């Protein structure tokens, strides 16, 4: 174990006992460190992370994020037009993205404008695209997803 303070990546708490995660990346120090995670806590964290990533499992939601990253802030009508999707469907996807912290909204008169909520969202998607480029053939051929 390192000499720096160990912490849970999701809750920010210092766990005691349990399994050791050898591949964790410290959120502030940017280096890998070992941390102890209770088996039940590890499962809860994995379930929460899976739920968070489910926010990205829909093509329309990924297209919304791509538009907001490329074009900046857009209102619902602009997104409906660019996506060629019904307003209700776009609004539903925006609500999901907002609840997961991917986008934020502001009201201006009768319009609601959406933007990427966190500067790490474009980095997360860029990393995914880079990894996809390395594994595209296997992913295309995969019949398990």
ROVOTOR-251888 format. One record per residue (C-alpha): residue in one letter; x, y, z. Coordinates in steps of 0.1 Angstrom, whole numbers, plus 5000, padded with zeros to 4 digits. Layout:
BEGIN
aXYZ...
% end
This chain:
BEGIN
x500050005000x501150364993x501650625019x499050865006x495450855019x493350585003x489750664994x486750504978x486450644943x482650694945x481850794981x485250954989x485350755022x488350565035x487350205035x488649945060x489349585053x488049375025x489349314990x492149524975x491549694942x495049724926x493949924896x492250234911x493150574899x493250844925x490851124914x493151404926x496651264925x496151094891x498150794900x497250434907x496950304942x495650004961x492550044983x490549805004x486949754995x484349555014x482849284991x479349424995x480549774989x482449664958x479249514945x477249824953x479850034935x479849814905x476049824903x476050204906x478750234879x476850004856x473650214861x475650534854x476950384821x473450274811x472850644805x475150604775x473550284761x471050454738x471950584704x469750894707x471450994740x474850954725x473851164695x472551434719x475851444738x477751454705x475651754693x476051934726x479851874726x480251984689x477752274689x477552384725x474252484742x471052384723x467352404731x464952114728x463552244695x467052254680x467851904692x464451774679x465251924644x468851794643x467951444656x464751414635x463051264666x459751344683x459951614710x458651374737x461451124730x464151384729x462851534762x462851194778x466451124768x467451474780x465851394814x467851074817x471051254807x470351534832x469551284861x472951114854x474851434854x475851434818x473951754809x472452054827x469652284817x468652644820x465452814811x465353134790x461853254784x459852964769x462952764759x465052524779x468652514768x470952214774x474652184776x477251934787x477351954825x480851844832x484051894812x484851524818x481951404796x483751484763x486851324777x484851014786x483350984752x486751054735x488350774755x485550544745x485950624709x489750564711x489150224727x486450144702x488950214674x491249944689x488449684693x485849774667x486049434648x485449234680x482649464691x480949444658x481149064658x480049034695x476748854699x476548884737x475549254739
% end
